Amino acid sequence: MLLSLAIAAICLGLVCVPLVWAAEQVSRVNAELSPTYSHDLTRVEEHWVNLPRITNLKQGDEPHIQEMLASHPLLVAVLDRNFPERLWVRKDHRLVPGTQEADHSRYLQWITQAVGGGNFRWMPPLPLNTDPTHGPALVLLGERWIVIKRWVVGSPEVERMFRLILGPNPGFRAGIRLTVTPPHSTEKPEPWGAEPNLQADPARLAAPWFAYNGTSPTLEGWDIVAIPFQKDSKALYRQVLRQVWGGAAVAATVGICLGLGLWLRRRVRRRALLDADRLASLTHSLKTPLAILKFRCDSIRLGRLDRDQTDAELIKVGEEVDHLTQVIQNGLEAIHGNSEAGPQGEVSQAWLASLADDLTPAFQAENRQLRLELASNSGRAALPSLRSALLTLLENALYHGGGQVTFQTLRQRRRLQIRVQNEGPGLHAHQLEALGKPFMRIRNQGGEGFEHEGQGLGLSLLIQVAQKEGWGLTFASAPDAGFLATIEIRAI
C-alpha cells in the first residue's frame, strides 16, 4: 500500500512538473518584459495627468490651441477661471463655447466638486460618470485654467495618444479595464481592439499568457494592461512551449523508466513467489508418499512380514521410489518453466484401486475408513500427474476432513469423473471461493491458530497441474455438509 501511494505521488508530481514549469517560464518572461512595459506605461500615465499650457484662448482655433489639442488627444473641455461661466468644449481640432448639452452640465458639475475639494487633480467617482465602462475622467486644476480629460475606451483619441507616446515602433499594445472585472471576462473582442491598433479591448486583455498589469492611483478603479503584439506573443509562446515540452519529455522519460522498473520488479517478484509456491507445493505433495514409504520400510525392518510379503513390499517400495522421482522431476521442470504434460495412460478401475491400496496404511494409522465406489469405466490422462493430484485430494480428505472418505468414479457422457468426498465440517462460501490460493489456510472456529498444520500449498499446485493437463476441477462444500472434490478426465 505504501509503495502504491508513493507511486501515485510520483506520477502526480510528474504530471504537475510540465504545468509548474510552464507557469514559471511564463512568469520569467513577464518579469523580463516588465521593465520596458512599466517604463512606457509610466509615460502614458504622466501624459494622462499632465496639465497642458494654454494662452490666449479667444477663438478656440488659434494655431497654438490646435497644436496643444494635437499633443493632448484626451482633452475634452477647458474652463477659464476668469470667466467661470464660459466652458470651452472640444470639437475635433478646435475649442468651441459650451452649450447646455448633457456633457456641458456634467463637466461644470465635476469642476465645481474638484474646486470644492481643493485638489489640483480630481477623478469623478464611478457613480458620477454617466457610463463608467467607457473609461475614466480627470479634472486638472491650474492657476487660471481648468482642464478635463476623458479616456473613452475604444475611441480614436486614445489610439492617437498611444501613437503619440509610444512612437512609430511601439513594443506592445495597451488598454485599460475596470479593476473589478474578472480576469477571465466573458466580453467579446471588439473590432477596434484588433491589430494593427495599439489600443486593445478588455476581452483581449483578459488574462493572456504574456502581459503586464499595472495599478496606479492616477487611474483609480482601473487597471492599465500591456500585451505583446501577436507575432511577439507567438514567438514567446513557442519559446516557452519548447521548454515545457523539454520538461515534459524529461518527466515522461522518468515516469516510463520508473514504471518499467516497477513492472520488472513486480514481474521478478511474482516469478520468485511462483517458484517458491511451486517448490513448497512440491515438498508438500511428497509428504503422504514418504509416509507410506516409511510405513512399508518399518514393516520390513521389524520383520512383521513373511518372505513373499517382504518381496512384494520391496517391489512396491521400488515403484514408490520411481513415482517420487517422477514427481520431483515434474516439479523441477515446472519451476524452471519448461513443464509439459506427462505421458498419457489408461486410468482403469484396477489402477485407481491400486492407488487407494497404497493409502490404506495411512488411513489405518488415523483410524479412518476409505470406501471405494469405482465404476468399470476407464479414462485417459497423464498417469504421474493424476496420481499426484489424487494423492493430494485423498490426503486432504484424510488430514483435513472427517468421517468416512469416499473414492468414487462416474462416467458423464465423454468425461470420467473421479470424486473424493469426506464427511467433515465443510467450508463456508468465502472459504470455498478462496480455496486453492497459495498459503490459504482454515482458521479454528472461535479461537486462534489453524485447524491443521501445513501451508495451504497442496491444492494450489493441484490447480496448476489441472490447468496444464486440461482437466476439469471443481470443489463443492457447505457448513456441516462435508467436502467434495471432482476431477474430470477424458473417458475411453
N, C-alpha and C positions, 0 to 999 in steps of 0.2 A: 504493500500500500504506500509506504514511504517512497519507494522507487517510482511508482506511478505518479505520485504527487510531484516529485522532483522533475520527472519527465514533462508533466503538464506545465509546470512553472517555466522550465527551459523553453518549451515550444511557444508558450505565450510571450516570453521575452524575445524570442527570435522573430515572432510576428510583429511585435511592437518596435523592434530595432529600426526597420526602414521608416516607420511613421515618425518616431522620435528624431531620427536622422534628418528627415525631410523638414520637420519643424525647426530644428537647429540650423539647417542650411538656409532656410527662408529668413530666419531671424538674423543670421550673419549677413546675408545680402542686404536686408533692410538696414542693418547697422552701418554697412559700408555706404549706402545711398543717403542716409540721414543727414550727414554734414552738408552736402550740396543742396538737398531739398530744403533743409532748415534755413540755410542762408538766403536762398531765393524767396522762400515764403516770408521770411522776416522783411524783405524788401517790399513784398506785396502788402503786408500789414502796415509798414511805415507809410506807404503811399495812401493807405486807407485812412490813416489818422492825420495825414499832412494837411495843414490849412494853407490853401493857395494864397498868393499875394495878389490883391485886387486894388486897382487905382483907376480913377476917372471913369466910373461907371455912369454913363449918361444915356447912351442909345442902346447899349447891350450888344452891339455888333462891331465894336471897335476892334482893330486888329489885335491889340494886346489881350482883349477879352476872348476873342476867338482862339488865340494861342493858349490862353490859360485853360479854356474849356477842352481843347485838344489834349492837353497834358493831364487833365483830371476828368476822365470819361465818366466817373461815378457821381460827379457833382450834379445836383438836380435843382437847387434853389440857393439864392443869396439874398440876405437882408442887410440893408444899410442901417446901422443903429441911429444915425442922424435922422433918418426918415423911417421910423419903426412900422409905419402903416404901409410902406411900399415894399412888396416882396417881388423879387425877380425870379422867374421860373425859366428853366432851360427848355428851349425848343431847338432841337438839333444842335447847330453850332453857334447859337446866339442866346442871349437872355432877353426875356420879354416881361413886362409888368404882369404880375399875377392877377388872376380873376377870382371869382367866388366859386370856383370848382371845388370838388371834394379834396383834391390834393392841396389846394391853396389853404383851406381851413385846417387841414391836418398838419401842414407844415407850420402854420402860425401857432397851433396848439403845442407842438413839440418845442418850438423856440421859447414860448412862454415858460414851459416847465424846465427847460435847460437853463434859462436865465435865473429862474427862481431857485434852482439847485446850486448855483454858484460854481459849477464846474466848467472847465474850459472845453471839455468834450462830454457828450451825454448821448447814450443809446436809448431810444424808446423801448420800454419793456415789450415783450412779445404780445401781451393783450392789447396794447395801444397801436400795434401795427395791424393795418386792415387785413392783410393776408401775409402772416409771417413766413409761410412756406416759400414766398417769393424771394425772401432774403432780408438781412438786417438793414437798419438805417442808423445814421450817425449825425449828430449836431455838433459842429465845431464853433466855438465862440472866440472871436478875436477882439481887439480893442475897438475896432469900428465895424468889422464885417462878421456876420454870422453865416456859416455855410452848412448846407445839408447835403449829405451824400447818401445814396441808396445802392445797395448791392442786390440788384434784381437777378436772381438765378436764371441763367439761360439767355440773358439779354445781350445784344451786340456790344453794349457799353462795357460789360465785364470782359468780353473777348478782346476788345481794344485795350483794356487795361493790362491784361496778361501779355499781349503783344508788345505793349509799350515797355513793360518792366522786364520781361524775360528775354527780349531781343529777338533777332532773326533766327537764332539757333537755340531754341529752348531745349532743356534736358528732360522735361517732364510736362505732364498735363496736371491741372489742379481744379479744385472746386470746393464748395462748402456744402455742409449738410447739417441739419439740426442735431444737436448733441443727443437728444432723446430718441433719435431714430435708431431702431435696432440695427446691429451690424449686418444682418442678413435681411435687408429690406426687400419687400415684395414689389417695390416700384418697378415700372417698366423703363427700359432705356429710352431716352429722348433723342430725336434726330440731331438736335443742337449739341448733344454731348459726345458725338462721334468724331473721330479724326477726319480731317486734319485740324479741327478746332482744338484750341488749347484748353477750353473750358469743358470739364467733364460733368455729366449729370449725376445725381445721387445714386442711381441704380448701378452705374459703373464704378462708383466709389465705395460700394458696399462690400467690404472685406475682401479685396483682391489679395492675391499671394504677395505681391510686392507693392508696398505703399508706405507713405509717411503720414501719420495722423498727428496734427498739432492742435492744441487748445490754447487760445490766447484771450486775455481779458479785453482786448480791443474788439473781439468778435464774440461777445458774451452770449452764450447759448448756442453757439455754432462751432463746428469743427472745420478746420481747413485741411484738406487732404490732397496729397500729391501722389500721382501714379505714373509709371513709365509709359512711353509710347508702346504700341503693340509689338513693333519689331524688337525693341529693347526688352520688353517683358518676355517675349518668346525666347530670346537668347538667354536671358536669366533662367527661364523655366527649363530650357534644355540643359543648361549647366547644372542646375540643382538635380534635374531628373537623372543625369548621368551619374552624379554622386550617389543619389538614392538607389539607383539600380545596382551600383557597385556595392553599396552596403547590403542591399537585399540579396545579391549574389553570394556575398560572404556569409550572410545569415543562413541562406538556403543551403550552402555547402556544409556549414557547420551542422545544420539540422539533419541533412541527409547522412552525413558521416555519423552523427550521433544515433540516428535511427537505425542505420545499417549495423553499427556496433552493438546496439541493444538487441537488434534482431538476431545477429550472430551469437551474442551471449545467451539469448533465450534458447536458440536452437541447440547450442552446445549443452546448456543445462538440461533441456528436455532429453537430448540424446543420452546424457550421463544418467539422468533419472530412469530412462527407459532401460539402459543397460543394467543399472543397479536393480531395477524391478525384475528384469529377466533372470539375472543371476540369483536374486533372492527367491524368485519363484522356482528356479531350477533346484536349488537346495531344499526348498520346501517340498517339492514333489518327490524327493528322494527319501523322505522320512519313512513312509509306510513300506516301500520295498526293502529298505535297510532293516526295518524292524522285523519283517518277515524273514529276511536272510539271517538275522541274528537268532531268531527263534529256531530255525532249522539247524543252524550250526550248533546251538546249545543242545538240541535234541540228539545230534550225532555225538557231540562231545561227552554227554552224560551217559551214553550207552543205553538209551531208552528203546532203541530200535534194533531189530534183528538185522542180519547181513543183507537180505534182499531189500528191506525197507531203507537201510542205510544207503545202498547203491542208488535206489530211486530218489532219495533225498539229495544225494550228491549230484545226480543229474539235474534235479530241479534247481539246486544251488548254482550250477553252471549256467543253466538257462537264465536264472535271475541276474547273474553277473553280466551275461550278454545283454540282457534287457537294460540294466543300469548303464552299461557302456553306451548303448544306443541313445538312451535318454540324455546322458551327459553330452554326447556328440551333437544331438539335435539342439540342445540348449546353447552350446558354444557357437554353433552355426547361426542361431537366432541372434545371439549377442553381437556377432560380427556382421550381421546384416545380410548374410547370404543363405538364409534359411529357405528351403524348398519343401514341397510336400513329399512325404515319405513314400516308400513303395506300397502299392495297393495290394490288398489281400482280402480273402473271404472272411467275413465276420459271421461265423456259424454259431449254432447253438452250442456245440462242443467247445468252441474257442471261448465263448463267454462263460461257460460253466467252469472251464479250466482257470480262467481269471478269478472267478468267485472262489474257487477252491484254494487259490493261493492266499486269499484273505481270511480263510476260515480260522487260522490260528489267532489272528488279531482280534476277530470277533469273540472267540472263545476267551481270550485274555480279558476282555471287557465284559464278559457275561452278557453278550448281546446276540440276537438271532438275526441271521441273514437268510431271507426267504427268496427262492428263485422261482420266477414265472416266465421262463424262456420259451418263446414260440419256436417252431421249426423253421421259420423263415430266416433267410440269410441276407446279408448286405455286403457292400464293398467299401473299404476305407483304408487309409494308411494305418496298418496294424500297430506299429510302435507308438504313434501319436495317440491313437484311440485307446490303447492300453493305458498310457499315462493319464489321459483325460478321465477314463472310467475309474482308475485307482484314486484320482483326486476326489471325484464325486462320492465314491464309497467311503473314503477316509473322512470326508467332511460329514457324511451321514453318521459315521461311527463316533467321531470325537465331538461333533457339534450338534448332533441331533439327539433323539431319544427314542425309546421303544424299539419296535421291530423295524428292520430295514428291508425294503422290497426291491429286488433287482429284476426288472421286467422288460420284455421286448414285445413290440406290437407293430404289425405292418399297416400303414396308412397309404393306400394307393401305391405310388412308386417309391415310397420312403419307408425306411425301417426306423422305428422309434425305440430308443434304449432309455428306459426310465430308472431313476434311482430315487426312492421315496422313503422318508423316515417319519416317525410319529412324534417328533419333538414339539417344542412350544411354538415354532413358526416365527415369522417375521412380520413386522408392520409394513405398511405400504412404502414409507420413506426409506426403511431399511432395505426393502426389496429393490427399490429404484437405484440405490447406491451400491448394490451388490456387484462385486467384480472390480470395483475401483481399487487401485493399489492402496494398501495399508488401511482399508476399511474393515473395522472390527466391531463386534456387537458388544455393547456395554451391559453390565449386570443391571437387572431391574431393581430400583430402589437402593442402589449402593454405588460404590466407586469401583474402578477397575474393569476388566473384561471377563467375559464368561469363560474363555478358553485361552490358552497360551497360543502364540503364533503371531504372525504379522499380516495376516489377511492377503497373502500373495498367491495362494493356490488357484483360486477362481480367476484372478487377473491373468495368469498365464494360460489357463484353460480357455478364456475368451479369445486371447490372441491366437491360440492354436486352432480353435474352431473357425475363426475368420480366415486363417491361412488355408485350412483344408477345405473350406466351403461347406461346413456342417451347419445344420440348424441347431441353435442352443437357446433354450428358454428355461426360465425359473418361475415357479408358482408357489405362493405361500400366503398364509394368513395367521393371525394370532390363534394359538391352540389348534391349528389345523395341519401341523407338520410342514415339511418342505419337499417339493418335487422338482427335480432337475431332469430335463429331457434333451437327449442328443438325437438328431435326425441325420441319417446317412442314406446313401443311395441303395435301394433294395435290388436284389437279383432274383 
